[in-house]
Amino acid sequence: MKNHYLKQISLALVASAAWATAIPVLAAPARPNIVLILADDLGYSDFGCFGSEIATPNIDRLAQSGVALTQFYNHARCCPTRAALLTGRYQHQVGVGEMIDGYAAAARAAANSPAYQDHLSTNSPTMAEVLRAAGYRTMMAGKWHLGKRPEEWPVRRGFDRSFVQINGAMNYYGGDSGTNARDPMALDDQPCVPPHDGFYSTDAFAEHAIEFVDEAIKSPLEKPFFLYLPFNASHWPLQAPEAEVEKYQGVYDQGWQAIREQRLAKMKKLGIVPANQEMAPMDHGNAKPWDQMTADEQKQWARRMEVYAAQTEHMDRNIGKLMAELQRLGVADNTLVICLSDNGGAAEDPNGGNHSVPIGDRDSFRGYARPWATVSNTPWRLHKVTAYEGGISTALLAHWPAGIPAKNNGTLVREPADIMDLLPTFLEVAGAQYPTNGNVKPEGKSILTMIEGQPGDPRRLFCWEHEGNRAIRDGSWKLVALAGKETWELYDMVNDRTESRNVAGENPEIVAKLSREYDQWAARCGVIPHSQLRANKGPGKRVAKLPTTEDQK
C-alpha cells in the first residue's frame, strides 16, 4: 500500500455546484475520515449510475468522481448483512444465523446454538469498536436491527454517538400504521419517541449524522471520525411526500418489462454490463401480466414504483446534504465515502395499514412486491432473501479524492468482493490492527486496492446461507439452491451471471467439489440445515451468548 493516506494532507477546495461551496479549509487529520452509507432493500440497478431512471445525482457523483465495484456481494437480507458488515465475519459466526425478529423465535429455539441468537454476539468486535480503539470518533445514525435490548444497542457496540431505528422496519413518519403507537428508537443510551408531526426518518437520520460530524470536527481532540449511516430507505413501507411522488407520475405507466429493458440498455451504455448482456426472465409473482390488467390496476401498480422512486430520490438528496457539509467543513477530500445496499430489491408486500388512503401516505403500509423488485434487480435473477444474484448483488461506490488517483475517477472494478471485506479495508485505511482474541478473526480481506481503482482477485471463494437459501462461489463457478430444494444448480459467472443456464449435469466433478467446500464452510461456521430449524414449531427461547474466544468451528 502506498501510504499516501497516512500523510498530513492540506485540502484544496473542490468545486461542486451540487455539494455547495467550501468554507476555508481546515487541516485534515493524517488518517482519513470514513463514512459508510448503507441503503436498505435497494436493488442492483436502482442507482442512476447503475441504470435507473430514478434521479440520484449525489450518489451518481460518488461514482463519477470515484470508483464503482460492479460485482460486490451482500448477505441477502437486513440483519445478516449488517452482522457481516460490522464484524467482517459470516453472520452465523456472530450469532445472526437466522433473523433476530420474533417470527424466527421458533427456528432459533430449534437451533439451540450460539450461531442463532436474537442479537449480534459479543464474541467479535464491531468496526466501531476497533476503530474507536484506534483513535477514531465513532457515530451512527439509521437502522440498527441487531438487538432490541438496551445492552445490545449501538452505544454498547463501540459507537460514541448514535440515533437509531432499533427494529428492522418502521413507519417513515414515526408511527405504526393504523395505531397511535410510535416506533422504538434510541438516542445514545436512551429510548426516544419520534414526534407525530414534522418527522420523516430519512431526514432525521441525515440531520443527526450531520450533527454528529459537526461535533466531531469541533472537538478539541482532533480525532478522525467514522460515520455509519444506514438509511431505512427504500425498505417498505412505501411512504414519501406527495409533492415528490408527483414528479414520477406517468414514468412507470409502461409497465415492468419496459422499464427493465430501458435499464438494461442504459447499463450497457454505461459499461456496467457487457454489450451482449442477457436478462433473467420477468418474475410477476401472483400479479397478472401488465398487458392483461385494467387501466386502474396498472395505475395502482405504477403508483407503488412512483412512491419507491420518490423515497429513493429523497435519500439521495440527504446524501447530498451530508456531502455538502463535509465540503463546508473542509474535510471532504480526506474522507473515504462508501455507498452500497444491504441486499437486492424486496419481493415482500406487508399489505398493511389503511387501504382507503393512497399508497405512500403515512397511514399506508405497503411494499412494491415481486414485479417491481425484479425491475430493481435488473438484469439479475430473483430477489432479496435468495442467494441468486438478484438477492446478493449490490453496487458499491467509493469516493475519496485524497486516496483515489484522479486518473481512476469513473473506473469500474469488475472482480468479486464481499461486504465482509469492508472492516479489514477500514483497518488498513486507519492503520489499525484487529485485536488478538483467540481464534476470532475477520473472514474478509482488505480491498483497498480495488477501491483505488485497481483490479481485484477473480479467484476468491464466498459462501452464503439464509433461511435455507444457499450458495458458494469459487472463482468463476457458482453453486446455488433455493430453500427447500436439495438439488444444486451450477452457473458460470463469467458467461452467465443471470443464472439462466444450469450446467450442473455437464460438470458433476465441479458440483461435487463445490458442494464439499460448502459443507466444510457450513460446519466451520455453525450453519444448521434450515429444514431442521423449521421442524420445531414450539415457542422461542434465548440461547447462551457466544464465548468471547469461540470461533464457531
NORZIFEN-V616851 format. One record per backbone hydrogen bond with DSSP energy under -1.0 kcal/mol. NH is the residue of the N-H (numbers start at 1). CO is the residue of the C=O. E is the energy in kcal/mol with one decimal. If there is no record, write none. Layout:
# NORZIFEN-V616851
nh: <NH,NH>
co: <CO,CO>
e: <E,E>
This chain:
# NORZIFEN-V616851
nh: <6,28,33,34,35,36,37,38,39,40,45,46,50,51,52,60,61,62,63,64,65,66,67,68,69,70,73,74,81,82,83,84,85,86,87,88,93,95,96,97,104,105,108,109,110,111,112,116,117,120,121,127,130,131,132,133,134,135,136,137,139,140,141,142,143,144,145,152,153,156,157,159,160,161,163,164,165,166,174,176,179,183,185,186,187,188,190,192,201,204,205,206,207,208,209,210,211,212,213,214,215,216,217,218,219,222,226,227,228,229,231,231,235,238,240,244,245,246,248,249,251,253,255,259,260,261,262,263,264,265,266,267,268,269,270,272,277,280,287,292,293,298,299,300,301,302,303,304,305,306,307,308,309,310,311,312,313,314,315,316,317,318,319,320,321,322,323,324,325,326,327,328,329,330,331,335,336,337,338,339,340,342,344,352,354,357,361,364,365,369,373,374,375,376,377,378,380,384,385,386,390,391,392,393,394,396,397,398,399,402,403,404,408,409,410,411,413,417,419,421,422,425,426,427,428,429,430,432,440,443,444,451,452,453,454,462,464,466,469,470,471,472,473,474,475,477,478,479,480,481,485,489,491,493,496,499,503,511,512,513,514,515,516,517,518,519,520,521,522,523,524,525,527,532,533,534,550>
co: <3,9,334,225,336,227,338,229,340,233,376,43,47,48,47,56,57,58,59,60,61,63,398,411,396,413,417,392,77,78,79,80,81,82,83,84,90,92,91,115,101,102,104,105,106,107,108,113,95,146,94,86,126,127,128,129,130,132,131,224,226,161,228,163,230,165,166,149,150,153,154,154,138,138,140,186,142,184,171,181,176,174,192,164,190,162,187,185,172,200,201,202,203,204,205,206,207,208,209,210,211,212,213,214,215,219,137,34,139,36,38,229,232,366,360,241,241,242,245,246,248,250,252,255,256,257,258,259,260,261,262,263,264,265,266,267,274,379,284,289,290,294,295,296,297,298,299,300,301,302,303,304,305,306,307,308,309,310,311,312,313,314,315,316,317,318,319,320,321,322,323,324,325,327,326,332,33,399,35,397,37,39,391,365,363,354,358,361,352,348,369,370,371,372,373,375,377,345,76,383,381,388,388,389,72,69,339,67,337,333,400,400,405,406,66,408,68,71,73,418,419,421,422,423,424,425,426,427,437,88,88,447,448,450,449,473,471,469,466,481,464,479,462,477,460,474,491,472,489,470,482,480,478,476,492,496,490,507,508,509,510,511,512,513,514,515,516,517,518,519,520,521,522,529,529,530,547>
e: <-1.4,-1.3,-2.1,-2.6,-3.1,-3.1,-3.4,-1.8,-3.1,-2.9,-2.7,-1.7,-1.5,-1.6,-2.1,-2.8,-1.8,-1.0,-1.1,-2.5,-2.2,-1.4,-2.6,-2.5,-3.0,-2.3,-2.1,-2.5,-2.2,-2.1,-2.4,-2.1,-3.0,-2.4,-1.3,-2.2,-1.1,-1.2,-2.8,-2.4,-1.4,-2.0,-2.3,-2.4,-2.3,-2.0,-2.2,-2.0,-2.9,-2.7,-2.9,-1.8,-2.3,-2.6,-2.5,-1.8,-1.1,-1.8,-2.6,-2.7,-2.8,-1.6,-2.1,-2.1,-3.2,-2.9,-1.4,-2.8,-1.3,-1.9,-2.0,-1.8,-1.5,-1.6,-1.7,-2.7,-2.3,-1.5,-2.3,-1.9,-1.9,-2.5,-1.0,-2.1,-2.9,-3.3,-2.0,-2.2,-2.7,-2.4,-2.8,-1.8,-2.8,-2.2,-2.3,-2.5,-2.2,-2.8,-2.3,-2.6,-2.2,-2.3,-2.5,-2.1,-1.1,-1.3,-3.1,-2.9,-2.5,-3.3,-1.1,-1.2,-1.9,-2.4,-1.2,-1.2,-1.6,-2.1,-1.8,-1.5,-1.7,-1.1,-1.4,-1.6,-2.4,-2.5,-2.0,-2.6,-2.8,-2.2,-2.0,-2.8,-2.3,-1.9,-2.5,-1.8,-1.9,-2.5,-1.9,-1.9,-1.5,-2.5,-2.0,-2.1,-2.3,-2.8,-2.0,-1.2,-1.2,-2.1,-2.2,-2.3,-2.7,-2.0,-2.7,-1.8,-2.6,-2.2,-1.5,-2.1,-2.3,-1.6,-2.1,-2.1,-1.5,-2.0,-2.5,-2.4,-1.9,-2.3,-2.1,-2.7,-2.4,-1.1,-2.2,-1.4,-2.9,-3.0,-2.8,-2.4,-1.9,-1.5,-1.6,-3.0,-3.2,-1.2,-2.1,-1.6,-1.4,-1.2,-2.0,-2.0,-1.2,-2.5,-2.0,-1.8,-2.5,-2.3,-2.6,-1.4,-2.1,-2.1,-1.5,-1.8,-2.5,-1.7,-2.7,-3.0,-2.5,-2.5,-1.6,-3.2,-2.2,-1.6,-2.6,-2.3,-2.9,-1.4,-1.7,-2.3,-1.3,-1.8,-2.8,-2.2,-2.0,-2.4,-2.4,-2.7,-1.8,-2.8,-1.7,-2.2,-1.7,-1.6,-2.6,-2.6,-2.6,-2.6,-2.3,-2.1,-2.1,-2.4,-2.9,-2.5,-2.2,-1.8,-2.3,-2.9,-2.4,-2.3,-1.9,-2.2,-2.5,-3.3,-2.5,-1.5,-2.5,-2.1,-2.4,-2.1,-2.8,-2.5,-1.9,-2.1,-2.6,-2.5,-2.3,-2.3,-3.1,-2.4,-2.1,-2.2,-2.4,-1.2,-1.1,-2.1,-1.8>
